[in-house]
Amino acid sequence: MTRPDDPSAPCAPSAPAEPSDHTLQRLWQSQSTPATEFALDDLRRAAGRFQRRILWRNATEYLACAVIALVFVFYMVQFPSPLMRTGSALVIAGTLIVAWQLHRRASGQPAPTDRGAQSWLDYQRAQWARQRDALRSVATWYIGPLVPGVIVFRWGVETELGPGAPFARGLTANLVIAAVLVAVVLFNRYAAHQLQQRIDRLDQEAR
């Protein structure tokens, strides 16, 4: 469900920042002097681009949650065996939890009302930190809620379906599913590390 190709992403990482880090660092270093309108415009544009990426990423994740829920509603009707029905219900519940947690942990925050450069730099740093924290913890709030349902559903697939069922079975299939979930966690942690590096560079330049 995740495609971090942006360090802003869980869920979907690509480079989150323009102007470049060096531009933001120079602006941070000059925070003690009056910022020009040009510098403020740069900061606003950088923050706006980052927030649009977050908005589109989250919209994609919400759509994915809706599709997953509908698919498992179909499975509940199509495969009425007890384990598969229970597993489907748990996956649907887990998907709703994921959507709620995505909004709670990784939605964009309102832009500052203060017109100063310092406020916009603090805001941008806080947004990077918020996304970093969300990405670091995807194992608990993004993957974790789905695991019980996946386990029960796969148990039903292995024990309650006949040979012609449209699901891969056996150890290899289950290991592939587990590997995908682990890869999602590792990918998001790598994206969080990228964001932390950006934050560290800003902090070092501010000293």
N, C-alpha and C positions, 0 to 999 in steps of 0.2 A: 504494500500500500504506500510505501514511501519511495521517493526517488530523490533524495538529496543530491542535486547537481549544483547546488548553491550553498555556501556556508550559512545562508539564512534558512535553509530548508530542513524539516525532518523528513527527515521526512522528506528533502530534495535539494542538495547543495549546489550553485555556480557562484562566481565571485560577486559578493554583495555590494561592492562599493565603487561609486564614482562620485565626486572626484577621487583620485587615487589616495592611498594612505598617506603618501608624502605631502599631498596638498592639504589634507586634514591635519597632519602633524604640524605643518607650517602655520596653519591657522590657530592650532592649539597653542603653539609657542608664542604667538603674538597676541594672546588673549588679553594681556595687561594693557595693550594699546587700543584706541578706538578702532573698531572694525569698519572697513569700508562697506558700502552697500554691495559692491561686487563680491566681497568675501562672504557676506551674509547670504547673498543669492546662491553662491556655491554650496554653502552648508545646507540651505533649504532644499536645493535640487538634489543633493546627495541623500538627504534624509527622505525626501519624497520618493526617489527611485527605490531606496531600500524598502520603504513601506509598501510601495506598489508590488514589489516582488513578494513580500510577505502576504499581501492580500491575495495575489493570484495563486501562490502556493497553497494557502489555506483553502481557497475556493476549490482547488483541484482535490485537496484531501477530503473536503466535505462531500464532493461529488463521488469520490471513491468509496467513502463510507456508505453513502446511499445505495450505490450499486452493489456493494458487498451485502448489505442488509437485504436488498431485494432478491439477490441470488439465493441467500440462505432461507428466505421465506419460501421460495420456489422449492428448495430441497426439502423443507418440512412437509410440503404437500406431496411432492413427487416420491419421497422415500420415507414412508411413515413408520419405519422401525424405531423402537424406543430410543436407542442410543443416538441415532442420527438426528432424530427430532430434538432430543435434549441438547446435543452438540450444536445444532443449528440455532436453537434458542439462545444458547450461551454465546455463540459468535455474534448474533444480532445485538445482544445486550452489551458485549464487549465493544462492538463497533460504536454504539451510542456513547459509551464511556470515552472512547478514543476521541470522538468528535467534541465532546464537552471539554476534555482535557486539552485538546488542541486550542480551543478558544480561550480557555483559562490560562494556559501557560505560554502560548506562542502567537497570540493575536497582536497586531500593532497597537501602539499606545498613542494617545493624542499628542500632537505637536505642541511645543512650548508656546505660551502666549507672550513671553518676554522676547523682545526683538534683538537682544544682544547675542554676539557670537558665542560667548561662554555658555549661554543656555542651550544653544543649538548643538555645541560640541558635547555638553553633558548629556543631552537628549540622545544624540547618535551613539555615544558610548553605552548609555543605558539600554538602548535597543539591541545593540550587539550582545551585551551581557545577558539580556533576557532570552534572546534566541540561543545563545551558547548554553544556557542552563537547560532550556527545553531539549536541545539536541543531546546533551550529555545524559539525560535521564529517560530517553525513549524506551529503554528496556523495561522500565516500571510502568509508564503511562501509555505507551504506544503499542508495544508488543505484549506486555503482561496481561492486559485485559482480554486479549484474543486467545491466549494459550490454553486456558481450560476448555473453551469451546472446540478448538482445533483438536485437542487430544481426544475428547469424547467423540467428536465427529469421526475422526480417523479410526477410533476403536470400533465404531459402528460399521465403517467401511470394511474393516478387516474381518469382522465376525458376523455381520448380519446380511451381507449382500451376496448374491450368487455370482457365478463366474462371468456373466455377461454385463456386469455393472460398469458404468462409464467412469470409473475412478481407478487410478493406478494403485496397486497394493503391494505389500511386501516391505522389507527393511529398506531397500534402496529408495523407494518413494517417500517413506517417512523421514529418512535421513536428508533427502533433498529439501523437504519442507523445513526441517530444522535448520539446515544450512542457510536457507533463504532468510529465515528470521534472524539468525546470528549475523548474517551479512548486513542486514538493515541496521542492526545495532552498531556494528563496527563502522559502517559508512557514516552514520550520524555522529558518532564520536569523533571521527576524523574531521567532519565539518565543524564540530564544536571546537576542535583544536585549532583549525584555521581562524575562526573568529577570535579565539583567545589570543592568538598571535597578533592580530590587528589591534586588539585592546592593549596588549603589552607594549606595542610600538607607540601607541598614543601616550600611554602612561610614562614611558621612558623619555619621550620628547618633552613631556610637561614638567619634568624635574629640573 
